[in-house]
Amino acid sequence: CALPIYQRLLGLRSAIPHHSYLQYTATPQAPLLINIIDVLSPRFVEVLDPGLEYVGVIDFFQRNRALVRSIPDDEIPSPDNQLNGAPESLREALRLFIVGAAAGHILHSPEKNRSMLVHPSRLQERHANYFHWVSAVRADWLRLLRDENDPDRASLLGDFRVAHANLAATYQNLPSLDDIERVLWQTINRTQVWEVNARLGRTPEIVWQSDYAHILVGGQAMDRGFTVEGLTVTYMPRGKGVGNADTIQQRARFLGYKRSYLGLCRVFLESEVQHAYTVYVDHEESLREQLRQHALDGHSLAEWRRAFFLDRTLKPTRRCVLDLNYQNVNFASEWFYPRAPHFTPTSVEHNRALLQGLNQSLQFSATEGHPERTEINRHGYARLALAEL
């Protein structure tokens, strides 16, 4: 947990006795789940709606699923699956990005930049691998496009033709294939490749104005609070970790104000991470609606019941934020049974009323059984359809 930040906030508030403390976040799980008597627990909420140009999780994972791709398991590096070069899914992502960047050059796009994000891991050594693979692919493509006699050149152009057709299906203003091919070499040659971490001593500062197209390879430095200008293609072959919903959402650099060029965007993800973002849509929409309704009712946020609609594969936030354990309630199409009795007087009375009403609505008959049963072993029974309950 970010304990130093917490302590600094407390120090700041104590230094300014008369103040209002406003928190602004797209991932409110942690502020909402800290103890409600904590001085940083919010007392009121205002749900903000983004502008029309904003693209959120729902746009990628519900409304435009063609923009999202699964990276094959055998193309994700692990101790049991060592990769020796750029996997085909990474090459495909690079081709889609280059075609989109070439289109921006031709159309004189009003966006100042086009960029691609390669986010393989939190480990710097793995960033280095991907940085070298991307750089090697770029150099190889430049060599092939220069040499018209190389037999592999036609195959490469065929691959770019497939990428062009793929983008044309989602982006209506895409220039023709002939126009794209005429600027292909120049686009690749002018694309900058950056390794964004402190492996070489310090995290480099991206010089966005140095050129139009950029490819960024990195991890933690771009996890949250880092703006990737004009991001169109994201390649993220990393797992969901412990499954904290807010952390996974903060990793989604591909969201933002980009509706005008959404058709050029593609997101390549590991299958479990893709599932996490897909189920996050329901969580986010439900949470926003609950908070919006609570604000309209005029109650303090301390009175809001902390009940989230969240897939069982995810956790709302990091465990150290929570003072108390949370309970998972099953909404699946299977039997649900309580693991402990309800001890509150209200629950007991409610259950007794339900049983009394059920008992009065049924006709009980004696059960057959051994003739030597005692009275305590004799029970009545009634038949009814579950639909009548």
One Martini backbone bead per residue (centre of mass of N, CA, C, O) as a GRO file, in nm:
protein
  389
    1CYS     BB    1   0.101   0.033   0.012
    2ALA     BB    2   0.061   0.398   0.019
    3LEU     BB    3   0.159   0.514   0.306
    4PRO     BB    4   0.308   0.786   0.255
    5ILE     BB    5   0.063   0.922   0.123
    6TYR     BB    6  -0.126   0.898   0.361
    7GLN     BB    7   0.051   1.062   0.560
    8ARG     BB    8   0.057   1.323   0.390
    9LEU     BB    9  -0.245   1.378   0.395
   10LEU     BB   10  -0.267   1.406   0.700
   11GLY     BB   11  -0.062   1.638   0.724
   12LEU     BB   12  -0.212   1.839   0.541
   13ARG     BB   13  -0.480   1.851   0.701
   14SER     BB   14  -0.352   1.945   0.975
   15ALA     BB   15  -0.230   2.217   0.845
   16ILE     BB   16  -0.546   2.252   0.732
   17PRO     BB   17  -0.825   2.278   0.905
   18HIS     BB   18  -0.966   2.441   0.663
   19HIS     BB   19  -1.128   2.210   0.442
   20SER     BB   20  -1.136   2.036   0.124
   21TYR     BB   21  -1.155   1.690   0.018
   22LEU     BB   22  -1.077   1.581  -0.311
   23GLN     BB   23  -1.157   1.299  -0.510
   24TYR     BB   24  -1.012   1.174  -0.824
   25THR     BB   25  -1.151   0.884  -0.997
   26ALA     BB   26  -1.180   0.571  -1.189
   27THR     BB   27  -1.089   0.400  -0.911
   28PRO     BB   28  -1.292   0.368  -0.615
   29GLN     BB   29  -1.247   0.117  -0.434
   30ALA     BB   30  -1.056   0.206  -0.206
   31PRO     BB   31  -1.211   0.458  -0.091
   32LEU     BB   32  -1.479   0.283  -0.037
   33LEU     BB   33  -1.325   0.042   0.155
   34ILE     BB   34  -1.255   0.195   0.368
   35ASN     BB   35  -1.304   0.290   0.661
   36ILE     BB   36  -1.570   0.501   0.754
   37ILE     BB   37  -1.383   0.629   1.002
   38ASP     BB   38  -1.196   0.735   0.817
   39VAL     BB   39  -1.069   1.044   0.724
   40LEU     BB   40  -1.062   0.941   0.399
   41SER     BB   41  -1.350   0.888   0.392
   42PRO     BB   42  -1.606   0.949   0.205
   43ARG     BB   43  -1.917   1.158   0.227
   44PHE     BB   44  -1.932   1.207  -0.086
   45VAL     BB   45  -2.081   1.196  -0.426
   46GLU     BB   46  -1.980   1.239  -0.782
   47VAL     BB   47  -2.088   1.154  -1.096
   48LEU     BB   48  -1.900   1.142  -1.388
   49ASP     BB   49  -1.923   1.229  -1.727
   50PRO     BB   50  -1.795   1.183  -2.013
   51GLY     BB   51  -1.720   1.259  -2.307
   52LEU     BB   52  -1.801   1.166  -2.629
   53GLU     BB   53  -1.485   1.089  -2.700
   54TYR     BB   54  -1.488   0.874  -2.498
   55VAL     BB   55  -1.312   0.562  -2.419
   56GLY     BB   56  -1.409   0.263  -2.277
   57VAL     BB   57  -1.448  -0.053  -2.176
   58ILE     BB   58  -1.727  -0.089  -2.320
   59ASP     BB   59  -1.621  -0.030  -2.612
   60PHE     BB   60  -1.427  -0.283  -2.634
   61PHE     BB   61  -1.595  -0.530  -2.453
   62GLN     BB   62  -1.897  -0.478  -2.609
   63ARG     BB   63  -1.921  -0.287  -2.880
   64ASN     BB   64  -1.594  -0.362  -2.995
   65ARG     BB   65  -1.465  -0.671  -3.020
   66ALA     BB   66  -1.280  -0.646  -3.283
   67LEU     BB   67  -1.045  -0.483  -3.114
   68VAL     BB   68  -0.997  -0.766  -2.972
   69ARG     BB   69  -0.719  -0.979  -2.874
   70SER     BB   70  -0.578  -1.296  -2.843
   71ILE     BB   71  -0.306  -1.433  -2.698
   72PRO     BB   72  -0.140  -1.695  -2.733
   73ASP     BB   73  -0.005  -1.904  -2.505
   74ASP     BB   74   0.261  -1.973  -2.690
   75GLU     BB   75   0.319  -1.629  -2.688
   76ILE     BB   76   0.381  -1.648  -2.375
   77PRO     BB   77   0.604  -1.588  -2.150
   78SER     BB   78   0.783  -1.841  -1.955
   79PRO     BB   79   0.949  -2.079  -1.786
   80ASP     BB   80   0.793  -2.296  -1.997
   81ASN     BB   81   0.808  -2.043  -2.232
   82GLN     BB   82   1.049  -1.979  -2.444
   83LEU     BB   83   1.147  -1.699  -2.630
   84ASN     BB   84   1.347  -1.610  -2.939
   85GLY     BB   85   1.116  -1.419  -3.055
   86ALA     BB   86   0.888  -1.271  -3.234
   87PRO     BB   87   0.575  -1.310  -3.229
   88GLU     BB   88   0.308  -1.306  -3.438
   89SER     BB   89   0.124  -1.114  -3.272
   90LEU     BB   90   0.332  -0.882  -3.268
   91ARG     BB   91   0.355  -0.847  -3.573
   92GLU     BB   92   0.059  -0.782  -3.618
   93ALA     BB   93   0.050  -0.531  -3.439
   94LEU     BB   94   0.266  -0.374  -3.600
   95ARG     BB   95   0.117  -0.363  -3.870
   96LEU     BB   96  -0.132  -0.211  -3.771
   97PHE     BB   97   0.020   0.038  -3.677
   98ILE     BB   98   0.163   0.121  -3.942
   99VAL     BB   99  -0.092   0.161  -4.109
  100GLY     BB  100  -0.213   0.380  -3.923
  101ALA     BB  101   0.028   0.578  -3.946
  102ALA     BB  102   0.017   0.610  -4.253
  103ALA     BB  103  -0.266   0.730  -4.256
  104GLY     BB  104  -0.193   0.983  -4.094
  105HIS     BB  105   0.004   1.100  -4.299
  106ILE     BB  106  -0.195   1.122  -4.540
  107LEU     BB  107  -0.437   1.276  -4.367
  108HIS     BB  108  -0.333   1.477  -4.166
  109SER     BB  109  -0.363   1.435  -3.874
  110PRO     BB  110  -0.461   1.612  -3.588
  111GLU     BB  111  -0.298   1.428  -3.445
  112LYS     BB  112   0.029   1.439  -3.324
  113ASN     BB  113   0.001   1.121  -3.263
  114ARG     BB  114   0.131   0.785  -3.287
  115SER     BB  115   0.086   0.482  -3.085
  116MET     BB  116   0.259   0.209  -2.915
  117LEU     BB  117   0.203  -0.058  -2.671
  118VAL     BB  118   0.444  -0.250  -2.481
  119HIS     BB  119   0.328  -0.474  -2.203
  120PRO     BB  120   0.481  -0.756  -2.064
  121SER     BB  121   0.599  -0.644  -1.776
  122ARG     BB  122   0.771  -0.570  -1.468
  123LEU     BB  123   1.023  -0.678  -1.605
  124GLN     BB  124   1.308  -0.551  -1.747
  125GLU     BB  125   1.422  -0.794  -1.907
  126ARG     BB  126   1.164  -0.826  -2.084
  127HIS     BB  127   1.173  -0.553  -2.217
  128ALA     BB  128   1.437  -0.600  -2.368
  129ASN     BB  129   1.335  -0.820  -2.552
  130TYR     BB  130   1.109  -0.656  -2.692
  131PHE     BB  131   1.283  -0.427  -2.792
  132HIS     BB  132   1.460  -0.607  -2.977
  133TRP     BB  133   1.234  -0.727  -3.147
  134VAL     BB  134   1.117  -0.466  -3.260
  135SER     BB  135   1.380  -0.361  -3.383
  136ALA     BB  136   1.429  -0.607  -3.570
  137VAL     BB  137   1.170  -0.591  -3.733
  138ARG     BB  138   1.210  -0.309  -3.841
  139ALA     BB  139   1.481  -0.366  -3.989
  140ASP     BB  140   1.374  -0.595  -4.171
  141TRP     BB  141   1.156  -0.432  -4.320
  142LEU     BB  142   1.343  -0.220  -4.444
  143ARG     BB  143   1.511  -0.419  -4.607
  144LEU     BB  144   1.281  -0.549  -4.779
  145LEU     BB  145   1.163  -0.279  -4.904
  146ARG     BB  146   1.436  -0.210  -5.060
  147ASP     BB  147   1.433  -0.515  -5.176
  148GLU     BB  148   1.288  -0.622  -5.474
  149ASN     BB  149   1.449  -0.918  -5.491
  150ASP     BB  150   1.325  -1.024  -5.247
  151PRO     BB  151   1.115  -1.292  -5.182
  152ASP     BB  152   0.998  -1.173  -4.894
  153ARG     BB  153   0.851  -0.913  -4.982
  154ALA     BB  154   0.575  -1.023  -5.077
  155SER     BB  155   0.494  -1.142  -4.805
  156LEU     BB  156   0.494  -0.879  -4.646
  157LEU     BB  157   0.282  -0.730  -4.822
  158GLY     BB  158   0.062  -0.940  -4.760
  159ASP     BB  159   0.046  -0.877  -4.456
  160PHE     BB  160  -0.032  -0.576  -4.496
  161ARG     BB  161  -0.292  -0.637  -4.647
  162VAL     BB  162  -0.437  -0.767  -4.407
  163ALA     BB  163  -0.420  -0.524  -4.217
  164HIS     BB  164  -0.579  -0.332  -4.399
  165ALA     BB  165  -0.845  -0.496  -4.401
  166ASN     BB  166  -0.891  -0.488  -4.098
  167LEU     BB  167  -0.911  -0.173  -4.069
  168ALA     BB  168  -1.132  -0.122  -4.289
  169ALA     BB  169  -1.366  -0.257  -4.110
  170THR     BB  170  -1.336   0.005  -3.878
  171TYR     BB  171  -1.214   0.230  -4.094
  172GLN     BB  172  -1.339   0.442  -4.334
  173ASN     BB  173  -1.067   0.645  -4.393
  174LEU     BB  174  -0.890   0.450  -4.529
  175PRO     BB  175  -0.658   0.426  -4.730
  176SER     BB  176  -0.528   0.287  -4.976
  177LEU     BB  177  -0.304   0.045  -5.038
  178ASP     BB  178  -0.125   0.203  -5.234
  179ASP     BB  179  -0.082   0.448  -5.049
  180ILE     BB  180   0.045   0.294  -4.816
  181GLU     BB  181   0.288   0.163  -4.970
  182ARG     BB  182   0.429   0.439  -5.047
  183VAL     BB  183   0.477   0.500  -4.706
  184LEU     BB  184   0.596   0.258  -4.550
  185TRP     BB  185   0.901   0.307  -4.519
  186GLN     BB  186   0.885   0.591  -4.392
  187THR     BB  187   0.720   0.511  -4.144
  188ILE     BB  188   0.918   0.305  -4.024
  189ASN     BB  189   1.173   0.490  -4.018
  190ARG     BB  190   1.018   0.720  -3.824
  191THR     BB  191   0.986   0.521  -3.603
  192GLN     BB  192   0.993   0.519  -3.259
  193VAL     BB  193   1.190   0.337  -3.012
  194TRP     BB  194   1.106   0.263  -2.665
  195GLU     BB  195   1.251   0.225  -2.340
  196VAL     BB  196   1.035   0.228  -2.042
  197ASN     BB  197   1.284   0.249  -1.808
  198ALA     BB  198   1.557   0.199  -1.552
  199ARG     BB  199   1.782   0.004  -1.669
  200LEU     BB  200   1.986   0.257  -1.772
  201GLY     BB  201   1.921   0.458  -1.492
  202ARG     BB  202   1.664   0.589  -1.652
  203THR     BB  203   1.372   0.726  -1.740
  204PRO     BB  204   1.260   0.814  -2.026
  205GLU     BB  205   1.172   1.093  -2.214
  206ILE     BB  206   0.927   1.157  -2.426
  207VAL     BB  207   0.964   1.285  -2.761
  208TRP     BB  208   0.693   1.359  -2.931
  209GLN     BB  209   0.799   1.587  -3.141
  210SER     BB  210   1.012   1.413  -3.308
  211ASP     BB  211   0.749   1.246  -3.399
  212TYR     BB  212   0.466   1.068  -3.488
  213ALA     BB  213   0.583   0.774  -3.434
  214HIS     BB  214   0.544   0.537  -3.152
  215ILE     BB  215   0.724   0.287  -2.951
  216LEU     BB  216   0.640   0.139  -2.636
  217VAL     BB  217   0.853  -0.021  -2.387
  218GLY     BB  218   0.699  -0.152  -2.083
  219GLY     BB  219   0.565  -0.096  -1.741
  220GLN     BB  220   0.537   0.053  -1.449
  221ALA     BB  221   0.580   0.344  -1.577
  222MET     BB  222   0.278   0.277  -1.739
  223ASP     BB  223   0.045   0.190  -1.545
  224ARG     BB  224   0.008   0.492  -1.413
  225GLY     BB  225  -0.020   0.828  -1.502
  226PHE     BB  226   0.035   0.762  -1.814
  227THR     BB  227   0.061   0.924  -2.122
  228VAL     BB  228  -0.038   0.804  -2.444
  229GLU     BB  229  -0.001   0.937  -2.738
  230GLY     BB  230  -0.213   0.821  -2.970
  231LEU     BB  231  -0.325   0.545  -2.897
  232THR     BB  232  -0.385   0.226  -3.077
  233VAL     BB  233  -0.173  -0.007  -2.993
  234THR     BB  234  -0.195  -0.298  -2.778
  235TYR     BB  235   0.059  -0.503  -2.605
  236MET     BB  236  -0.036  -0.755  -2.340
  237PRO     BB  237   0.153  -1.039  -2.211
  238ARG     BB  238   0.005  -1.023  -1.922
  239GLY     BB  239  -0.116  -1.092  -1.636
  240LYS     BB  240  -0.347  -1.038  -1.352
  241GLY     BB  241  -0.236  -1.158  -1.112
  242VAL     BB  242  -0.432  -1.116  -0.825
  243GLY     BB  243  -0.699  -0.945  -0.936
  244ASN     BB  244  -0.716  -0.637  -0.920
  245ALA     BB  245  -0.939  -0.428  -1.053
  246ASP     BB  246  -0.801  -0.146  -1.030
  247THR     BB  247  -0.525  -0.226  -1.152
  248ILE     BB  248  -0.624  -0.326  -1.428
  249GLN     BB  249  -0.755  -0.057  -1.508
  250GLN     BB  250  -0.491   0.123  -1.480
  251ARG     BB  251  -0.352  -0.039  -1.728
  252ALA     BB  252  -0.555   0.110  -1.937
  253ARG     BB  253  -0.415   0.305  -2.177
  254PHE     BB  254  -0.642   0.265  -2.417
  255LEU     BB  255  -0.792   0.480  -2.291
  256GLY     BB  256  -0.998   0.761  -2.412
  257TYR     BB  257  -0.972   1.034  -2.641
  258LYS     BB  258  -1.065   0.834  -2.950
  259ARG     BB  259  -1.321   0.812  -3.139
  260SER     BB  260  -1.213   0.917  -3.420
  261TYR     BB  261  -0.986   0.647  -3.400
  262LEU     BB  262  -1.099   0.364  -3.304
  263GLY     BB  263  -1.064   0.185  -3.570
  264LEU     BB  264  -0.734   0.175  -3.517
  265CYS     BB  265  -0.778   0.004  -3.274
  266ARG     BB  266  -0.584  -0.233  -3.067
  267VAL     BB  267  -0.612  -0.528  -2.839
  268PHE     BB  268  -0.364  -0.727  -2.683
  269LEU     BB  269  -0.438  -1.027  -2.485
  270GLU     BB  270  -0.457  -1.211  -2.232
  271SER     BB  271  -0.719  -1.412  -2.160
  272GLU     BB  272  -0.764  -1.332  -1.856
  273VAL     BB  273  -0.758  -1.026  -1.906
  274GLN     BB  274  -0.990  -1.013  -2.102
  275HIS     BB  275  -1.198  -1.118  -1.900
  276ALA     BB  276  -1.161  -0.896  -1.687
  277TYR     BB  277  -1.262  -0.662  -1.867
  278THR     BB  278  -1.537  -0.779  -1.938
  279VAL     BB  279  -1.645  -0.797  -1.632
  280TYR     BB  280  -1.591  -0.495  -1.556
  281VAL     BB  281  -1.829  -0.363  -1.689
  282ASP     BB  282  -2.050  -0.446  -1.485
  283HIS     BB  283  -1.914  -0.325  -1.239
  284GLU     BB  284  -1.899  -0.028  -1.333
  285GLU     BB  285  -2.199   0.020  -1.400
  286SER     BB  286  -2.312  -0.054  -1.120
  287LEU     BB  287  -2.148   0.144  -0.948
  288ARG     BB  288  -2.239   0.408  -1.081
  289GLU     BB  289  -2.544   0.370  -1.028
  290GLN     BB  290  -2.535   0.354  -0.722
  291LEU     BB  291  -2.397   0.630  -0.673
  292ARG     BB  292  -2.601   0.804  -0.821
  293GLN     BB  293  -2.849   0.729  -0.648
  294HIS     BB  294  -2.732   0.810  -0.372
  295ALA     BB  295  -2.692   1.109  -0.442
  296LEU     BB  296  -2.996   1.169  -0.504
  297ASP     BB  297  -3.093   1.090  -0.204
  298GLY     BB  298  -2.887   1.256   0.004
  299HIS     BB  299  -2.678   1.073   0.126
  300SER     BB  300  -2.436   0.956   0.293
  301LEU     BB  301  -2.168   0.755   0.215
  302ALA     BB  302  -2.167   0.604   0.492
  303GLU     BB  303  -2.463   0.466   0.414
  304TRP     BB  304  -2.344   0.295   0.203
  305ARG     BB  305  -2.364  -0.010   0.065
  306ARG     BB  306  -2.102  -0.243   0.026
  307ALA     BB  307  -2.198  -0.357  -0.298
  308PHE     BB  308  -2.058  -0.566  -0.542
  309PHE     BB  309  -2.037  -0.636  -0.887
  310LEU     BB  310  -1.819  -0.927  -0.902
  311ASP     BB  311  -1.612  -1.131  -1.019
  312ARG     BB  312  -1.449  -1.408  -0.878
  313THR     BB  313  -1.164  -1.345  -1.031
  314LEU     BB  314  -1.194  -1.086  -0.855
  315LYS     BB  315  -1.076  -0.797  -0.685
  316PRO     BB  316  -1.124  -0.481  -0.587
  317THR     BB  317  -0.855  -0.470  -0.399
  318ARG     BB  318  -0.620  -0.434  -0.190
  319ARG     BB  319  -0.601  -0.581   0.118
  320CYS     BB  320  -0.470  -0.340   0.296
  321VAL     BB  321  -0.736  -0.158   0.284
  322LEU     BB  322  -0.879  -0.371   0.462
  323ASP     BB  323  -1.029  -0.439   0.772
  324LEU     BB  324  -1.241  -0.628   0.637
  325ASN     BB  325  -1.390  -0.889   0.527
  326TYR     BB  326  -1.533  -1.013   0.246
  327GLN     BB  327  -1.822  -1.120   0.067
  328ASN     BB  328  -1.940  -1.383  -0.140
  329VAL     BB  329  -2.201  -1.379  -0.373
  330ASN     BB  330  -2.421  -1.595  -0.539
  331PHE     BB  331  -2.541  -1.559  -0.900
  332ALA     BB  332  -2.568  -1.831  -0.991
  333SER     BB  333  -2.709  -2.137  -1.143
  334GLU     BB  334  -2.716  -2.230  -0.821
  335TRP     BB  335  -2.689  -2.333  -0.523
  336PHE     BB  336  -2.763  -2.157  -0.220
  337TYR     BB  337  -2.579  -2.140   0.096
  338PRO     BB  338  -2.543  -2.090   0.417
  339ARG     BB  339  -2.258  -2.075   0.656
  340ALA     BB  340  -2.449  -1.903   0.849
  341PRO     BB  341  -2.634  -1.765   1.070
  342HIS     BB  342  -2.878  -1.534   1.154
  343PHE     BB  343  -2.853  -1.299   1.437
  344THR     BB  344  -3.036  -1.087   1.375
  345PRO     BB  345  -3.345  -0.989   1.464
  346THR     BB  346  -3.452  -0.923   1.182
  347SER     BB  347  -3.379  -1.195   1.046
  348VAL     BB  348  -3.535  -1.383   1.233
  349GLU     BB  349  -3.819  -1.264   1.187
  350HIS     BB  350  -3.822  -1.298   0.882
  351ASN     BB  351  -3.791  -1.609   0.878
  352ARG     BB  352  -4.042  -1.677   1.049
  353ALA     BB  353  -4.249  -1.550   0.856
  354LEU     BB  354  -4.186  -1.729   0.613
  355LEU     BB  355  -4.249  -2.006   0.751
  356GLN     BB  356  -4.538  -1.946   0.836
  357GLY     BB  357  -4.650  -1.891   0.552
  358LEU     BB  358  -4.575  -2.167   0.435
  359ASN     BB  359  -4.730  -2.347   0.640
  360GLN     BB  360  -5.022  -2.222   0.574
  361SER     BB  361  -5.010  -2.303   0.248
  362LEU     BB  362  -5.002  -2.606   0.341
  363GLN     BB  363  -5.052  -2.964   0.297
  364PHE     BB  364  -5.009  -3.210   0.532
  365SER     BB  365  -4.868  -3.537   0.540
  366ALA     BB  366  -4.809  -3.843   0.620
  367THR     BB  367  -4.548  -4.054   0.658
  368GLU     BB  368  -4.385  -4.318   0.573
  369GLY     BB  369  -4.283  -4.603   0.789
  370HIS     BB  370  -4.185  -4.727   1.064
  371PRO     BB  371  -4.389  -4.850   1.316
  372GLU     BB  372  -4.156  -4.784   1.558
  373ARG     BB  373  -4.182  -4.501   1.564
  374THR     BB  374  -4.152  -4.213   1.700
  375GLU     BB  375  -4.278  -3.901   1.726
  376ILE     BB  376  -4.005  -3.755   1.647
  377ASN     BB  377  -3.998  -3.935   1.359
  378ARG     BB  378  -4.253  -3.783   1.271
  379HIS     BB  379  -4.361  -3.652   0.948
  380GLY     BB  380  -4.447  -3.410   0.733
  381TYR     BB  381  -4.578  -3.352   0.392
  382ALA     BB  382  -4.526  -3.159   0.083
  383ARG     BB  383  -4.636  -3.059  -0.242
  384LEU     BB  384  -4.442  -2.847  -0.476
  385ALA     BB  385  -4.360  -2.608  -0.688
  386LEU     BB  386  -4.102  -2.390  -0.729
  387ALA     BB  387  -4.273  -2.173  -0.886
  388GLU     BB  388  -4.464  -2.117  -0.619
  389LEU     BB  389  -4.251  -1.960  -0.426
   0.00000   0.00000   0.00000
